[in-house]
Amino acid sequence: MSRRSSRSSTMDQGEFILECKAAYLSMFDSIKEKIESQDSLLEALQQTGRNPSVKILKKYWTNDTDELSFDDFVDICKKEPVTTSDDLMKAFRKIDINGDGYISLEELHKILTSKGEKKSKSEVKKMIDEVDENKDGRLDYKEFCQMVMSTTEESKKMQRKMMERKEKKKRQDIERRGDISGSQVSVRSAASSVKKKEANKENKDDDDDDDDEIDEECVTARSGSARSERPKPSPRKSMSETTTSQAQDVSHSRTSLREKTEDVSGSRTSLQSKDDVLLTSRRSSRSQNKDSSRSKKEKDREVGTPAGSRKSSLLSIDDLPRPSPRVKKDKSRQGSVSRAHKLDEPKNLREWTHTKSKGSFFMEDGSLICHQYDFNLPDDSKIWITIQPQKGSRGMDSSPVDTSVFILRDRPDEDGNLLVAFTEHRDSRGKYGVSCDLSAGKYYIMPYTTGCRFKSRKSESGKEAKLVSQDKGGKYVITKSFRKVLEDIFDYSDLDGNGFMSRKEFNLFNIRTSGEEVADEEWQVVEDRIDLEDGEITKAGFLQLNELEAEDSEGDTEDLWTTLVSMGYNKQLVMDQACPFQLDVYTEDCDDAELDVVRVDSYPTYPGDLSFDDIISKSFIKHGEISRVKGMKDLCMYTYTNEGWATLVLDNKSHTRVRVELDCSRSENVTSNHDSLQRTLRVDPGSTVIAYHLMPEDDDRDWQVKCTETIR
């Protein structure tokens, strides 16, 4: 008896239909929706634990197929078996290259990095450690199966709960419309209805044994991952093509064995890591808890909001607690701020989809330049964004540089506002974070630093470091110290952190260091002169490019120094005019958000001819504390304070230019973005000016802002 007929005879048909329906609804909102592509068919079958080969898929999705219904899907599930231990054994043997009965760290690492994003050995070791019961640092067959199949039942339970939630919501919608009669169908009655339809069909079992051929994306998991990643055209992608997330890191590191196993035996097999398997339960759980996970506090914020006024509630900055920034005492404004608290990140963050990128701030002629991002959100979602300086990023006073993020809409809302939210809260290590609800759409993510700890270099002295030397044969080579700096520059420029520099990343690097994009003919030169891996530059190749430049210039280091200065290094090879940072974006209800690095430049002008300073000034005014400047009816100063810094903004609503002297010298434990705590500003009529950013000089002590204003 074939496995197909055996399964059909032993499994209750009602439960079988329910299982198919639950898997189908993990991808679609209704069983009335159609499967419209071969990729979608593959995904749907993976939800049931089936891993069809390419040959099997083509049998059901022919050149004449436009779509498949739910009934078609159930019929296919009847005919095709779930992945069996025999299938996994075949996959195991193909991965076990030396045939010793174990999958070693080296073998798994080689498979996981042969296609998709590069994984470090430490990351692969972590995957092994999770299922390595005997702690021998390798996987036997049992442990291998556990890694692939361990969450099958859990995933099915999550799919079932997700289906029941959708059915319940459907019934509630019908009740709200007052049209209940005859329209409410229980999960089991729906399954029974489908079962009757199936009983009337001719049950033809195709016993063709295609089990020896397992498709590249197929040995994923017994349960399959909900909305698992479809095969992408490029195994390792630049930031412009896609973004990485915590789930996607694993999804794209899926053991793509098509080419690998063809080299071994002509068969095609793939493996999905345990992290991929967990994605099913995480995403299903995320969908199940989407409505219930909203905290009471968030719901309370929606009270009083007109119905339909916005698609999803936004975590208002007004609702975030912060100390009173200042109180009036004599003629000075003052406020006390406590030390930073623990960053309050979402409790279920591990279940959210994670997207990340690196970037840097650069100081150029007193102006701030940085990497800037587009953020595309296909579905409404709660998001959590954090930013922090990378390890070793220090300001002029050797303290960590403050980093923050502002989220802007791509067009003004009905009130003319572009700013959605910004990071106000931080932890003791300098990581800032913000949580809010966003409607589907396009946004700009703009990193920012106040300049209190990241300032222009005053002067430069000291002996210039040596970049190039000659070896015994007279060949020009780069020095050891220069090589170390170039390795760091490569790491900072590898924005997606995959260990390679894509053409887009190299282009952004070239724009920063030369002001020009890399033309096709220039990229061709790169391809001709160094070896690339999957079309991307390796670290060794990057070093080779600089050595070739030194050799071509016969030891002239002018262009090499141009690169170093542009990347923020001084003549002693110390980075003091750049601050690399790490940006992390988590989405709770959207699995395919895209974070795309679009430029490394000064801040652009936004709709309405607004500068970035204009936008953030309006926000500081909105959330700051107001006081009128003595002697001027229409001149106000706002003090905005959060856990990390304080900002003073002057708002001149009069029709005349005003000269204002500010004295913050009586403030306690503060450093500012200006050289002196006393300065005079000219404020044009109808304009706002950020007068000061101030932050604690010593993070371990309380700090206090005191400012006196005088009209001149």
C-alpha positions in Angstrom: 0.0 0.0 0.0 1.4 3.4 -0.9 1.9 6.0 1.7 -0.8 8.1 0.1 -3.5 5.6 0.4 -2.3 4.6 3.9 -2.6 8.1 5.1 -6.1 8.5 3.5 -7.3 5.4 5.2 -6.0 6.1 8.7 -6.7 9.8 9.0 -10.2 11.1 9.8 -11.4 12.9 6.8 -13.0 15.7 8.8 -9.7 16.4 10.6 -7.9 16.2 7.3 -10.1 18.9 5.7 -9.7 21.0 8.8 -5.9 20.7 8.6 -6.0 21.7 5.0 -8.3 24.6 5.7 -6.1 25.8 8.6 -3.0 25.7 6.4 -4.9 27.5 3.6 -6.1 30.3 5.9 -2.6 30.8 7.2 -1.9 32.3 3.8 -5.3 33.7 2.7 -8.2 35.4 4.4 -10.8 33.1 3.0 -11.0 29.7 1.3 -12.8 31.5 -1.5 -9.5 33.1 -2.5 -7.5 31.4 -5.2 -3.9 30.2 -5.5 -2.5 32.3 -8.3 1.0 31.1 -8.8 3.2 28.1 -8.5 5.2 29.8 -5.7 1.9 30.2 -3.7 1.0 26.6 -4.3 4.4 25.6 -2.9 3.9 27.8 0.2 0.4 26.4 0.8 1.6 22.8 0.6 4.5 23.6 2.9 2.0 24.8 5.5 0.7 21.2 5.7 4.1 19.6 5.9 4.3 18.6 2.3 7.5 19.3 0.4 6.9 18.7 -3.3 9.6 18.5 -5.8 9.7 20.7 -8.9 8.4 17.8 -10.9 5.4 17.4 -8.6 4.7 21.1 -8.6 4.7 21.1 -12.4 2.3 18.2 -12.4 -0.3 20.4 -10.7 0.7 23.7 -12.1 1.0 23.3 -15.8 1.5 26.0 -18.5 -2.3 26.2 -18.8 -2.9 26.7 -15.1 -4.0 30.2 -14.1 -5.4 29.5 -10.6 -6.3 26.7 -8.2 -9.2 26.7 -5.8 -9.3 25.4 -2.2 -11.0 22.2 -3.4 -8.1 21.8 -5.9 -5.7 22.3 -3.0 -7.4 19.7 -0.8 -7.3 17.2 -3.7 -3.6 17.7 -4.1 -3.0 17.2 -0.4 -4.9 13.9 -0.7 -2.6 12.7 -3.4 0.8 14.0 -2.0 2.4 12.8 1.2 3.9 14.8 3.9 7.7 14.7 4.3 8.7 11.4 5.8 11.7 10.2 7.7 13.0 8.6 4.5 13.0 12.0 2.8 14.9 13.5 5.6 17.4 10.6 5.6 18.1 11.3 1.9 18.7 15.0 2.7 20.9 14.0 5.7 23.1 11.8 3.6 23.6 14.5 0.9 24.6 17.1 3.6 26.9 14.5 5.3 29.6 15.0 2.7 32.2 12.7 4.2 29.7 10.0 5.0 30.6 9.6 8.7 27.0 9.6 9.9 27.2 13.1 11.3 26.7 16.7 10.1 29.6 18.7 11.4 29.8 22.4 11.9 32.0 22.7 8.8 29.5 20.7 6.7 26.5 22.7 7.8 28.3 26.0 7.6 29.4 25.2 4.0 25.8 24.3 3.0 24.3 27.3 4.7 26.7 29.7 3.1 26.8 28.2 -0.3 23.6 30.0 -1.2 21.7 32.9 0.4 23.1 35.2 3.0 26.5 34.4 4.5 26.3 32.9 8.0 29.2 33.1 10.4 30.4 29.9 12.0 29.3 31.2 15.4 25.7 31.6 14.0 25.7 28.1 12.6 27.2 26.7 15.8 24.3 28.3 17.7 21.8 26.5 15.5 23.6 23.2 16.2 23.8 23.8 19.9 20.0 24.2 20.1 19.4 20.6 19.2 22.8 19.0 20.0 21.6 16.8 22.9 24.9 15.0 23.5 26.9 18.2 23.1 29.4 16.7 20.7 29.3 19.8 18.4 27.7 17.9 15.5 24.3 16.5 14.4 23.4 12.9 14.2 20.3 11.8 12.2 18.0 12.1 15.2 19.2 15.6 16.1 19.0 16.6 12.4 15.4 15.5 12.3 14.6 17.3 15.5 16.0 20.5 14.0 13.7 20.2 11.0 10.6 18.7 12.5 10.4 19.7 16.1 7.7 22.3 15.9 5.3 20.4 13.5 2.4 19.9 16.0 2.9 23.4 17.5 2.7 25.0 14.1 -0.5 23.1 13.3 -2.1 24.2 16.6 -1.2 27.8 15.8 -2.7 27.4 12.3 -5.9 26.0 13.9 -6.2 28.9 16.4 -5.6 31.3 13.6 -8.4 29.7 11.6 -10.8 29.8 14.5 -10.0 33.4 15.1 -10.8 34.3 11.5 -14.1 32.3 11.7 -15.0 34.1 14.9 -14.3 37.5 13.4 -16.4 36.5 10.4 -19.3 35.6 12.6 -19.0 38.9 14.6 -18.9 40.9 11.4 -22.1 39.2 10.2 -23.8 39.8 13.6 -22.9 43.5 13.4 -24.6 43.7 10.0 -27.7 42.1 11.5 -27.6 39.3 9.0 -27.1 36.3 11.1 -29.8 33.9 9.8 -28.3 31.0 8.0 -25.0 32.6 7.5 -23.0 31.5 10.5 -21.0 28.4 9.8 -18.9 26.7 12.4 -15.4 25.4 11.6 -16.6 21.8 11.8 -19.7 22.4 9.6 -17.6 24.1 7.0 -15.2 21.2 7.1 -18.2 18.8 6.8 -19.5 20.7 3.8 -16.1 20.4 2.1 -16.0 16.8 3.1 -19.2 16.1 1.2 -17.9 17.7 -1.9 -14.8 15.6 -1.6 -16.8 12.4 -1.2 -18.4 13.1 -4.6 -15.1 13.5 -6.4 -13.3 10.7 -8.0 -10.4 10.0 -5.7 -7.5 9.2 -8.0 -4.2 8.5 -6.3 -1.1 9.1 -8.4 1.5 6.6 -7.0 4.3 7.9 -9.1 7.3 7.7 -6.8 8.9 11.2 -7.0 10.2 11.0 -3.5 13.9 10.8 -4.6 13.7 14.3 -6.0 13.3 17.0 -3.3 13.1 20.6 -4.4 15.6 23.3 -3.2 12.9 25.0 -1.1 11.1 21.9 0.0 12.6 20.2 2.9 11.7 23.2 5.0 9.8 21.7 7.9 7.1 19.2 8.6 4.8 22.1 9.3 6.2 24.6 6.8 6.6 28.3 7.7 3.5 30.5 7.6 4.0 32.8 4.6 7.5 31.4 4.2 9.9 33.4 2.0 9.5 32.7 -1.7 12.6 31.8 -3.7 14.4 35.1 -4.6 16.2 35.7 -7.8 19.4 36.7 -6.0 20.8 34.7 -3.1 22.5 37.6 -1.4 20.7 41.0 -1.8 21.7 44.6 -1.5 19.6 46.9 0.7 17.8 48.3 -2.4 16.4 44.9 -3.3 15.3 43.8 0.1 15.9 44.2 3.8 17.0 41.7 6.3 15.0 40.8 9.4 15.5 38.5 12.2 13.2 36.0 10.6 14.5 36.7 7.1 18.1 36.2 8.2 17.2 32.6 8.9 14.8 32.3 6.0 17.4 33.3 3.5 20.1 31.2 5.2 17.9 28.1 4.5 20.1 25.4 3.3 19.7 25.8 -0.4 21.0 22.4 -1.7 19.9 22.4 -5.3 23.3 23.1 -6.8 25.1 21.5 -3.9 23.4 18.2 -4.0 23.5 18.1 -7.8 27.3 18.2 -7.5 27.1 15.3 -5.1 24.5 13.0 -6.7 22.4 14.9 -9.2 19.5 15.1 -6.7 18.1 18.2 -5.2 17.5 18.7 -1.5 17.1 21.5 0.9 17.0 22.0 4.6 15.4 24.6 6.7 16.9 25.5 10.1 15.1 25.2 13.3 14.7 29.0 13.4 12.8 28.8 10.1 10.5 26.2 11.6 9.8 28.4 14.5 8.7 31.1 12.1 5.4 29.3 11.5 4.4 29.3 15.1 5.7 32.9 15.7 3.8 34.3 12.7 0.6 32.4 13.5 0.8 33.4 17.1 1.4 37.0 16.0 -1.7 36.9 13.9 -3.7 35.2 16.6 -2.7 37.8 19.2 -2.8 40.8 16.9 -6.0 42.2 18.5 -5.5 41.0 22.0 -1.8 42.1 22.4 -2.8 45.7 22.4 -2.3 46.9 25.9 -5.0 48.7 27.9 -2.9 51.8 27.9 -2.7 51.8 24.1 -6.5 51.3 23.8 -7.1 54.2 26.3 -5.1 56.5 24.0 -7.7 55.8 21.3 -10.6 57.1 23.4 -11.8 60.4 22.1 -10.4 59.8 18.6 -13.1 60.3 16.0 -14.1 57.1 14.2 -12.4 56.7 10.9 -10.0 59.6 11.6 -7.0 57.4 11.1 -6.4 53.8 10.1 -4.4 52.7 13.1 -3.8 54.3 16.4 -0.5 56.1 16.9 1.5 56.0 20.1 1.4 59.7 20.9 4.6 61.3 22.2 2.3 63.3 24.5 1.4 60.1 26.3 5.0 59.2 27.1 6.0 60.2 30.6 8.8 62.6 31.1 9.9 64.8 33.9 8.9 68.5 34.0 11.7 70.1 32.0 11.8 73.4 33.8 10.2 75.7 36.4 10.5 79.4 36.7 12.9 80.6 39.3 13.9 84.2 39.4 14.8 85.1 35.8 16.2 81.7 34.8 14.6 78.6 33.3 15.6 75.4 35.0 14.8 71.8 35.0 16.3 68.6 36.6 16.6 65.4 34.7 17.3 62.0 36.2 19.6 59.4 34.8 18.4 57.1 32.0 16.0 54.3 32.7 15.8 50.8 31.2 14.4 50.9 27.6 10.9 49.4 27.7 10.9 47.2 24.6 7.9 45.0 23.7 7.7 41.8 25.6 7.0 39.6 22.6 9.7 41.2 20.4 11.2 37.8 19.4 8.0 37.1 17.5 8.2 40.2 15.4 9.9 40.5 12.0 13.3 42.1 12.3 14.9 44.3 9.6 18.3 46.0 10.2 20.9 48.1 8.6 24.2 49.8 9.5 24.9 53.5 8.8 27.2 56.3 9.8 27.1 60.0 10.7 29.8 62.1 9.2 30.9 65.6 10.1 31.8 67.7 7.0 32.6 71.4 7.2 30.4 71.7 10.3 27.5 70.0 8.6 26.0 66.6 9.6 25.8 64.0 6.8 24.4 60.5 7.4 22.8 57.5 5.8 19.1 57.9 5.3 16.4 55.3 4.6 13.1 54.7 2.9 10.8 52.4 4.9 8.0 50.7 2.9 5.3 49.1 5.1 2.8 47.0 3.0 0.5 46.3 6.0 -0.7 48.3 9.0 1.6 47.3 11.9 2.9 48.2 15.3 6.7 48.9 15.0 9.6 49.1 17.3 12.7 51.0 16.1 16.0 51.3 17.9 19.3 53.0 17.0 22.6 52.8 18.8 26.2 53.7 18.1 28.3 50.8 17.0 31.0 49.5 19.3 33.9 51.8 19.5 32.0 54.9 18.3 33.1 57.7 20.6 32.6 61.4 20.6 35.2 64.1 21.1 35.0 63.6 24.9 35.4 59.8 24.5 31.7 59.3 25.5 29.3 57.3 23.3 27.7 59.6 20.6 24.0 60.1 21.1 21.9 58.7 18.3 18.2 59.0 17.6 15.7 58.4 14.8 12.9 60.5 13.4 10.1 58.8 11.4 8.6 61.0 8.7 5.6 60.5 6.3 6.3 60.7 2.6 3.6 63.4 2.4 1.9 65.7 5.0 -1.2 64.5 6.9 -4.4 66.5 7.0 -2.8 68.9 9.5 0.3 69.4 7.4 2.5 67.4 9.7 5.3 65.2 8.3 6.7 63.9 11.6 5.2 60.7 13.0 7.3 59.9 16.0 10.9 59.9 17.2 13.1 58.1 19.7 13.0 59.6 23.2 13.8 56.8 25.6 17.1 55.1 26.0 18.9 52.5 28.0 22.1 52.9 30.0 24.2 51.9 27.0 22.9 54.7 24.7 20.4 52.7 22.7 17.3 54.8 21.8 13.9 53.3 21.0 10.4 54.2 19.9 7.2 52.2 19.5 4.2 53.3 17.5 1.4 52.1 15.2 1.9 52.9 11.5 -0.6 52.6 8.6 0.6 50.9 5.5 2.6 53.2 3.3 6.0 54.8 2.7 8.0 56.5 5.4 11.4 58.2 5.7 13.7 57.1 8.6 16.1 59.8 9.4 18.9 59.1 11.9 20.0 62.2 14.0 22.6 63.2 16.6 22.5 66.4 18.6 26.1 67.3 18.1 26.7 67.5 21.9 29.3 64.8 21.6 29.9 64.6 17.9 31.5 67.9 16.7 33.8 69.3 14.1 37.5 68.8 14.8 39.1 72.1 15.9 42.5 71.4 14.6 44.8 68.5 13.7 48.3 68.0 14.8 50.7 65.1 15.2 52.7 63.0 12.8 51.0 61.7 9.7 50.6 57.9 9.7 52.3 55.9 7.0 49.9 54.3 4.5 52.2 52.8 1.9 55.7 51.1 2.0 57.8 49.2 -0.5 58.7 45.6 -0.1 62.1 44.1 -0.9 61.1 43.8 -4.6 60.3 47.5 -4.8 56.5 46.9 -4.9 54.2 49.3 -3.2 52.1 47.7 -0.5 49.8 49.1 2.2 51.0 49.2 5.8 49.6 47.0 8.6 47.9 50.0 10.4 46.3 51.2 7.1 45.1 47.7 6.4 43.4 47.5 9.8 41.6 50.8 9.1 40.5 49.6 5.7 39.1 46.4 7.2 37.0 48.6 9.6 35.8 50.8 6.7 34.7 47.7 4.8 32.7 46.5 7.8 31.1 49.9 8.2 30.3 50.1 4.5 28.8 46.5 4.5 25.4 48.0 5.5 23.5 44.7 5.5 26.2 43.0 7.4 26.4 39.9 5.1 30.2 40.0 4.9 30.3 41.4 1.4 30.0 44.8 -0.3 27.3 44.8 -3.0 27.5 47.2 -5.9 25.0 49.5 -4.2 27.0 49.5 -1.0 30.2 50.2 -3.0 28.3 52.9 -4.8 27.3 54.6 -1.6 30.9 54.3 -0.4 32.2 55.8 -3.6 29.7 58.7 -3.4 30.9 59.4 0.1 34.6 59.3 -0.8 34.6 60.8 -4.3 31.2 62.4 -4.7 30.5 60.3 -7.8 28.5 57.2 -8.5 30.1 54.1 -9.8 29.5 53.9 -13.6 29.1 50.6 -15.4 32.5 50.9 -16.9 34.1 51.6 -13.5 32.3 48.6 -12.0 33.6 46.5 -15.0 37.2 47.6 -14.0 36.5 46.3 -10.4 35.2 43.0 -11.8 38.3 42.7 -14.1 40.9 43.5 -11.4 39.6 41.5 -8.4 37.8 38.3 -7.8 34.1 38.8 -6.7 31.9 36.3 -4.9 28.4 36.1 -6.3 28.9 39.5 -7.8 30.0 41.2 -4.6 33.3 42.5 -3.2 34.9 40.5 -0.5 37.0 42.1 2.3 40.1 40.7 0.7 39.0 42.1 -2.7 38.5 45.5 -1.1 42.0 45.5 0.4 43.3 44.4 -3.0 41.6 47.4 -4.7 43.4 49.8 -2.3 46.8 48.0 -2.9 46.3 48.3 -6.6 45.6 52.0 -6.2 48.8 52.4 -4.2 50.7 50.6 -6.8 49.2 52.5 -9.7 50.0 55.8 -8.1 53.6 54.6 -7.4 53.2 55.3 -3.7 51.4 58.6 -3.9 48.9 58.6 -1.1 46.8 61.7 -1.9 43.8 59.7 -3.1 44.1 57.2 -0.2 44.0 60.1 2.3 41.0 61.5 0.5 39.2 58.3 1.2 40.3 58.2 4.8 39.3 61.8 5.5 35.9 61.3 3.8 35.3 58.3 6.1 36.0 60.4 9.2 39.7 59.6 10.0 42.4 62.0 11.0 46.1 61.9 10.1 46.8 59.4 12.9 44.2 57.0 11.5 41.7 57.7 14.4 38.0 58.0 13.5 36.9 61.3 15.1 34.7 62.7 12.4 32.4 59.7 11.8 30.1 57.7 14.0 28.8 54.3 12.8 25.5 53.2 14.1 23.2 50.2 14.0 19.5 50.6 13.1 17.0 47.9 13.9 13.3 47.9 12.8 10.8 45.4 14.2 7.3 44.9 12.8 4.6 43.0 14.6 2.0 42.6 11.9 3.9 42.9 8.7 6.4 40.3 7.5 7.7 42.0 4.4 8.5 45.6 5.3 11.5 47.0 3.4 14.2 49.2 4.9 16.2 50.7 2.0 19.3 52.9 2.2 18.7 55.6 -0.3 21.5 58.1 0.3 24.4 59.3 2.4 24.1 63.0 2.4 22.9 66.1 4.3 19.2 66.2 5.0 17.1 67.1 2.0 14.2 69.6 1.7 10.8 68.0 2.3 7.3 68.8 0.9 6.3 72.4 1.7 10.0 73.5 1.4 10.5 72.4 5.0 14.0 71.7 6.2 14.7 68.9 8.6 15.5 71.4 11.3 12.0 73.0 10.7 10.3 69.6 11.2 12.1 68.7 14.4 11.7 72.2 15.7 8.0 72.0 15.4 8.0 68.7 17.2 10.1 70.1 20.1 7.7 73.1 20.3 4.7 70.7 20.4 6.1 68.6 23.1 8.2 71.1 25.0 7.3 73.5 27.8 6.6 77.1 26.8 7.7 80.4 28.5 7.5 83.9 27.0 10.7 85.8 26.8 10.5 88.9 28.9 10.1 92.1 26.9 8.7 90.4 23.8 5.0 89.5 23.5 5.5 87.3 20.4 8.8 85.6 21.3 8.6 82.3 23.1 11.2 79.8 24.2 10.3 76.1 24.4 12.3 73.6 26.4 11.9 70.0 25.4 13.5 67.3 27.6 13.7 63.5 27.4 16.0 61.0 29.2 18.9 61.7 26.9 19.0 65.4 26.0 17.2 68.8 26.3 16.6 71.2 23.4 15.8 74.9 23.6 13.9 76.4 20.7 13.2 80.0 20.1 9.9 80.8 18.2 9.6 84.4 16.9 6.0 85.1 15.8 6.6 88.9 15.6 7.2 90.9 12.4 10.7 92.0 13.4 14.1 90.4 13.7 15.1 89.8 17.3 18.5 89.4 18.9 18.4 87.1 22.0 21.3 86.4 24.4 21.0 83.0 26.1 23.0 82.1 29.2 23.0 78.4 30.1 26.3 78.6 32.1 24.5 77.9 35.4 23.3 74.5 34.2 24.7 71.5 36.1 26.5 68.6 34.6 25.8 69.4 30.9 27.6 69.6 27.6 26.1 71.3 24.5 26.3 71.3 20.8 28.1 74.7 20.9 31.5 75.6 22.3 30.0 78.0 24.8 27.0 78.0 27.1 26.5 81.7 26.4 25.6 82.9 22.9 23.6 85.5 21.0 21.2 84.6 18.3 19.3 86.5 15.6 15.8 85.1 15.0 14.1 86.2 11.9 10.4 87.2 11.9 8.1 84.2 11.7 10.9 81.7 12.2 12.1 79.2 14.7 15.7 78.4 15.8 17.1 75.5 17.7 19.2 77.5 20.2 20.8 74.7 22.1 21.0 70.9 22.5 22.2 70.0 26.0 22.9 66.6 27.5 24.6 65.2 30.6 28.4 65.4 30.6 28.5 62.5 33.0 25.7 59.9 32.4 26.1 58.6 36.0 25.0 61.8 37.6 21.8 63.9 37.5 21.8 66.9 35.3 20.0 70.2 35.3 19.3 72.8 32.6 19.2 76.5 33.6 18.8 79.2 31.0 18.4 83.0 31.1 17.2 85.0 28.1 17.9 88.6 27.4 16.7 90.7 24.5 19.4 92.8 22.8 
